[in-house]
Amino acid sequence: MVSTEENFANLLRNHHLKVTNARLEVLAVIAGYGAAVSQPVLEKLIGTGIDRVTLYRILNTFEEKGILHKVIDLNGTANYAMCSTACTEHQHHDEHIHFNCTNCHKVYCMHSYILPNVDAPEGFNIQSLNLSVNGICKNCNNE
C-alpha cells in the first residue's frame, strides 16, 4: 500500500516539481483540512515550519501547475483546494459549485454538482467558470 506522503511525492514528480518537505507538508494540510483553506489559516496550521514567502510561492506554483485551485470567499480572500486529477498546468477543470458558509466562513468544494457548459457569445472567450453558493454548512447546522 502506498502512503499518502508517497502519493503527494508522486503528484509533485508528475508535475515536474522537486519533492521538498515544505511542499509535502502544504499538500498534507490542504488535503486533510476538509474545506478550501486560506494562506493565513495555512500559516497557523503549519506553524513556524514554513515562512510566509515560501508558502506564497508554493501556493502560486501549485496553482500554476494544476495541483490546487483558488476559490475566493465572502471576504474576498483567496482559499486553496486540491484540484481534480483532470487539471493540468494549462487548464483547470474545477467547474463545480463552491459553498461559502456564512457562519464559520469555510469554503467547501461541492464536486458532485458540476456546472453546465456555457456557450459564450461570438467574440467572447470564457477562461473560467465559477458559481458560489452562500449559506450555513452541515457542521454549523448541527451545532
Protein Blocks (a to p, Z undefined) as FASTA:
>chain_A
ZZfklmmmmmmmmnopacdfklmmmmmmmmmnopacdfklmmmmnommbcfklmmmmmmm
mmmnopaccdddfkopacdddddfkbcfkbccfbccddddfklopacddfklccdddddd
ehiacfbdcdddddddfklmmZZ
